[in-house]
């Protein structure tokens, strides 16, 4: 039986970044990943450049585009553009390269990975976790990280996050070429997808396109709707393979750790409930997870409660306002677009949220102040 300081269930973005942060500090780490290898990931790939402070490595080779403009449209018209001034605060990364960089660096620092292997049983004994896997082997660790994504079964097993997770349905695909999207712009398309939106995020020579809905999850089964959206982005060829995925979105303040166990990223239900952003909360939670485990290991303690407090303060408070905004906007999208997106300062504010310069809480406070003082902010 091999023993580790920490075992991480899931080798995606959250799991690999947690492993890197821990292995770089000298701890023994094992990642258990159910997939055989990394596949193409047509996730939007948008990431605030401020996230580099949470990454202990250079990711320049994973950056495909540096964004200068954010475009908003209502059914291919009624355009609104927000400029991102100064040095670009928003990047588009190629996820399969980015995830591999994180994993390879973790392995370079002594981390280990098992793939394709699934966890069958987890038990706690003498302040250690014993994990039985489908390879008929048993592994032991002091701490456990749940990083198996939106379809996680283990976060519920340990009562981490909401009891009844809320999901957004998405379809993502990658097409060769950029269509009518400038390489230094991202586009959000409202109106076509009821109770949701579509997006186009450019890579160097291809584009990540997605559709997502937060309320009526059956809408994305309409193939003609999907084709209409793709054509609106400047593509005539409709030969593509769509990846369907449910995103476990933020749905309230909850405990994200237990005794020597915690959840990160999508498994912790941290995905943005308004813009469906998942990379930023994954990196933030992975960083703090590693820091909290480090504090415990270095002081021979087991209490991880600081982790829940930090994530709920740094991410949850903003997402509480994001959820309120989403509930209104996606129920009355046309009104929301006219009074929200088309407001003089709104596009800039949304761009600032994407770049991590502003939170939903900041936006809400500005709106309240404007209503009270009848001034523009």
C-alpha positions in Angstrom: 0.0 0.0 0.0 1.5 3.3 -1.1 1.0 6.4 1.1 0.8 10.1 0.1 0.4 13.4 1.8 -2.6 14.1 -0.5 -4.6 12.2 -3.0 -6.6 14.2 -5.6 -9.6 12.6 -7.4 -9.6 14.2 -10.9 -6.8 15.2 -13.1 -8.4 18.1 -15.0 -7.7 21.8 -14.5 -8.6 21.9 -10.7 -6.9 18.7 -9.9 -3.7 19.4 -11.8 -3.3 22.9 -10.4 -3.9 21.7 -6.9 -1.3 19.0 -7.4 1.2 21.5 -8.8 0.8 23.9 -5.9 1.3 21.0 -3.4 4.1 19.1 -5.2 6.1 22.3 -5.6 6.1 22.7 -1.8 7.6 19.2 -1.6 4.6 17.2 -0.6 3.8 13.7 -2.1 0.7 13.9 -4.3 -1.2 11.3 -6.3 -3.8 12.2 -8.9 -6.4 9.5 -9.8 -7.9 10.3 -13.2 -10.6 8.2 -14.9 -9.8 9.3 -18.5 -7.0 7.7 -20.5 -5.7 11.0 -21.9 -6.5 14.6 -22.4 -9.0 15.2 -25.3 -9.7 18.4 -27.2 -11.5 20.7 -24.9 -13.7 23.3 -26.7 -14.3 25.2 -23.5 -14.4 28.9 -24.1 -10.9 29.2 -22.7 -11.3 32.7 -21.3 -9.1 33.6 -18.4 -8.3 36.8 -16.6 -4.6 37.5 -16.8 -4.7 38.3 -13.1 -4.9 34.6 -12.5 -1.2 34.3 -13.2 -0.7 35.2 -9.6 -2.3 31.8 -8.7 -0.1 29.9 -11.1 3.4 28.9 -10.2 4.6 28.5 -13.8 4.8 30.3 -17.1 1.7 29.5 -19.3 2.6 31.7 -22.3 2.6 28.8 -24.8 -1.0 28.0 -23.9 -2.2 31.6 -24.6 -3.8 31.8 -28.1 -5.3 35.3 -28.1 -5.0 38.4 -26.0 -8.4 40.2 -26.0 -8.8 43.9 -26.6 -12.6 44.1 -27.1 -15.7 42.4 -25.8 -18.7 42.4 -28.2 -22.3 42.0 -27.3 -25.1 41.4 -29.8 -28.8 40.7 -29.8 -29.7 38.2 -32.5 -26.8 39.3 -34.8 -27.5 43.0 -34.5 -27.8 45.8 -32.0 -24.1 45.7 -31.4 -22.4 46.9 -28.2 -18.6 46.9 -27.9 -16.5 47.3 -24.7 -12.8 48.2 -25.1 -10.3 46.6 -22.7 -7.9 49.5 -22.3 -4.2 49.1 -21.6 -2.4 45.8 -21.5 -4.8 43.0 -22.2 -6.4 41.7 -19.0 -8.1 38.8 -20.6 -6.6 35.8 -22.4 -7.9 32.9 -24.5 -6.1 29.8 -23.7 -6.1 26.4 -25.4 -7.3 24.2 -22.6 -5.7 20.9 -23.7 -2.2 22.7 -23.7 -2.9 24.6 -20.5 -4.1 21.5 -18.6 -1.1 19.5 -19.8 1.3 22.2 -18.7 -0.1 22.1 -15.2 0.0 18.3 -15.0 3.5 17.9 -16.5 4.9 20.5 -14.1 3.2 18.7 -11.2 4.8 15.5 -12.3 8.2 17.2 -12.7 8.0 18.1 -9.0 7.4 14.5 -8.0 3.6 14.2 -8.3 2.2 11.0 -9.6 -0.9 10.1 -11.7 -2.9 7.0 -12.2 -5.0 6.8 -15.4 -7.4 5.5 -16.5 -8.4 4.5 -13.0 -11.6 5.1 -11.0 -12.1 5.3 -7.3 -14.4 2.5 -6.0 -14.4 3.1 -2.2 -13.1 5.6 0.3 -12.8 4.9 4.0 -11.2 6.8 6.9 -9.1 5.1 9.5 -6.6 6.5 12.0 -6.7 10.0 10.5 -5.9 8.7 7.1 -7.8 8.0 3.9 -7.8 4.6 2.4 -8.8 4.6 -1.3 -9.6 1.4 -3.2 -9.4 1.8 -7.0 -10.5 -0.2 -10.1 -6.9 -1.3 -10.7 -7.3 -3.5 -7.6 -4.8 -1.5 -5.6 -5.3 0.5 -2.4 -3.7 3.9 -1.7 -3.5 5.9 1.5 -3.2 9.6 2.2 -3.5 12.2 5.0 -5.7 14.6 2.9 -8.1 14.2 0.1 -9.1 16.7 -2.7 -12.3 16.2 -4.7 -11.7 17.5 -8.2 -13.7 15.3 -10.4 -15.7 18.0 -12.1 -19.4 18.9 -12.5 -20.5 15.3 -12.5 -18.7 14.6 -9.2 -20.2 11.9 -7.1 -17.7 12.3 -4.3 -18.5 15.9 -3.4 -22.1 14.7 -2.6 -20.7 11.7 -0.7 -18.8 14.0 1.6 -21.6 16.6 1.8 -19.5 19.3 0.2 -21.3 22.1 -1.6 -25.1 22.2 -2.1 -27.1 19.1 -1.4 -29.0 19.6 -4.7 -26.5 21.1 -7.2 -27.9 23.4 -9.9 -26.7 22.8 -13.4 -26.5 24.8 -16.6 -26.6 22.9 -19.9 -24.0 23.7 -22.5 -22.9 22.7 -26.0 -19.4 23.5 -27.0 -17.5 23.0 -30.3 -14.4 24.0 -32.1 -14.4 25.2 -35.7 -11.4 25.9 -37.9 -11.0 29.5 -38.9 -12.4 32.6 -37.0 -15.6 33.3 -39.0 -16.4 37.0 -38.5 -14.8 37.2 -35.1 -11.7 39.4 -34.8 -8.8 37.6 -33.1 -8.5 40.2 -30.4 -12.3 40.1 -29.6 -14.7 37.8 -27.8 -18.4 37.9 -28.6 -21.5 37.2 -26.5 -24.7 36.6 -28.5 -28.0 37.1 -26.7 -31.5 36.5 -28.0 -31.1 33.2 -29.9 -30.8 31.0 -26.8 -33.8 31.5 -24.5 -32.7 31.9 -20.8 -29.1 31.8 -21.9 -26.6 33.0 -24.4 -24.0 31.9 -27.0 -20.3 32.8 -27.2 -17.4 32.8 -29.6 -13.8 32.9 -28.2 -11.0 32.9 -30.8 -7.8 30.9 -30.7 -5.0 31.4 -33.2 -6.5 29.6 -36.2 -9.8 28.2 -34.8 -12.6 29.3 -32.5 -14.4 27.9 -29.5 -18.2 28.3 -29.8 -20.7 27.5 -27.1 -24.3 27.8 -26.2 -25.5 27.7 -22.6 -28.9 27.9 -20.9 -29.4 28.3 -17.1 -33.2 27.8 -16.9 -34.7 25.7 -19.7 -32.2 22.9 -20.3 -34.1 21.3 -23.2 -33.6 24.3 -25.5 -30.2 23.1 -26.7 -31.7 20.0 -28.3 -32.8 22.2 -31.2 -30.2 21.6 -33.9 -31.6 24.3 -36.1 -31.1 26.8 -33.3 -27.5 25.7 -32.9 -26.9 26.1 -36.6 -28.4 29.5 -36.6 -26.0 30.6 -33.9 -23.0 29.1 -35.7 -23.9 31.0 -38.9 -24.3 34.2 -36.9 -20.6 33.9 -36.1 -19.7 33.8 -39.8 -19.5 30.0 -40.6 -21.3 28.4 -43.5 -20.0 24.9 -43.0 -22.0 23.1 -40.3 -19.8 20.0 -40.0 -18.8 19.8 -36.4 -18.8 17.6 -33.3 -20.6 19.2 -30.3 -19.6 18.4 -26.8 -22.5 18.5 -24.4 -21.8 19.2 -20.8 -23.6 20.1 -17.6 -21.9 22.8 -15.5 -22.4 22.7 -11.8 -23.0 26.4 -11.1 -22.7 28.3 -7.9 -25.9 28.0 -5.8 -25.4 29.4 -2.4 -22.9 29.6 0.5 -22.0 26.0 1.6 -19.3 24.2 3.4 -16.6 23.0 1.0 -14.5 21.0 3.4 -14.9 18.2 5.8 -12.4 16.5 8.1 -9.2 16.3 6.0 -11.2 16.6 2.7 -12.2 19.5 0.5 -13.6 20.1 -3.0 -12.3 22.4 -5.7 -13.5 23.9 -9.0 -16.6 22.5 -10.6 -16.9 19.7 -8.1 -17.4 22.4 -5.5 -20.2 24.1 -7.5 -18.2 27.3 -8.1 -19.0 28.0 -11.8 -20.2 31.6 -12.3 -24.1 31.5 -12.4 -24.3 34.5 -14.9 -21.4 34.0 -17.4 -20.7 30.3 -16.8 -17.0 31.1 -16.1 -15.2 28.1 -14.7 -11.4 28.7 -15.1 -11.1 31.5 -12.6 -12.9 29.8 -9.7 -11.0 26.6 -10.5 -7.6 28.3 -10.1 -8.6 30.3 -7.1 -10.0 27.3 -5.2 -7.0 25.1 -6.2 -4.5 27.6 -4.9 -6.3 28.1 -1.6 -6.9 24.3 -1.2 -3.1 23.7 -1.5 -2.3 26.6 0.9 -4.8 25.2 3.5 -3.5 21.7 3.2 0.1 23.0 3.4 -0.8 24.8 6.6 -2.2 21.6 8.1 0.7 19.4 7.0 3.4 21.9 8.2 1.8 22.3 11.6 0.5 18.7 12.0 -3.1 19.8 12.1 -6.3 18.5 10.4 -8.7 21.4 10.4 -9.4 22.7 6.9 -12.2 25.1 7.9 -10.2 28.1 6.7 -10.7 26.8 3.1 -14.5 27.2 3.1 -14.3 30.6 4.8 -11.8 31.9 2.2 -13.6 30.6 -0.9 -17.0 31.8 0.4 -15.6 35.2 1.1 -13.4 35.6 -2.0 -15.8 34.0 -4.5 -19.2 33.3 -2.9 -20.1 36.8 -1.9 -19.7 38.0 -5.5 -21.5 35.0 -6.9 -24.5 35.6 -4.6 -25.0 38.9 -6.5 -24.2 37.2 -9.8 -27.0 34.7 -9.1 -29.5 37.5 -8.4 -28.6 39.3 -11.6 -28.8 36.1 -13.6 -32.3 35.2 -12.2 -33.6 38.5 -13.4 -31.6 38.8 -16.7 -32.4 35.4 -18.1 -36.1 35.6 -17.3 -36.4 38.9 -19.0 -33.5 38.8 -21.5 -34.7 41.5 -23.9 -35.3 43.9 -21.2 -32.1 42.9 -19.5 -30.2 43.6 -22.7 -31.8 47.0 -23.3 -31.5 48.2 -19.7 -28.4 46.3 -18.8 -26.0 45.6 -21.6 -26.9 48.7 -23.6 -26.4 51.0 -20.7 -23.6 53.4 -21.3 -21.2 51.8 -18.7 -22.6 48.2 -18.7 -20.3 46.7 -21.3 -17.2 48.0 -19.6 -18.4 46.6 -16.3 -19.0 43.1 -17.7 -15.5 43.3 -19.3 -14.2 44.2 -15.9 -15.9 41.2 -14.3 -14.4 38.9 -17.0 -10.9 40.4 -16.3 -11.3 40.0 -12.5 -11.1 43.8 -11.9 -14.6 44.0 -10.6 -17.1 41.7 -8.8 -20.9 41.3 -9.1 -21.1 42.8 -5.6 -19.4 46.0 -6.9 -21.8 46.2 -9.8 -24.8 45.8 -7.5 -23.6 48.5 -5.2 -23.1 50.9 -8.1 -26.7 50.2 -9.3 -28.1 50.7 -5.8 -26.1 54.0 -5.5 -27.3 55.1 -8.9 -30.9 54.5 -8.0 -30.5 56.4 -4.8 -28.7 59.4 -6.3 -30.0 59.2 -9.9 -26.5 59.4 -11.2 -24.5 57.5 -14.0 -21.8 55.1 -12.8 
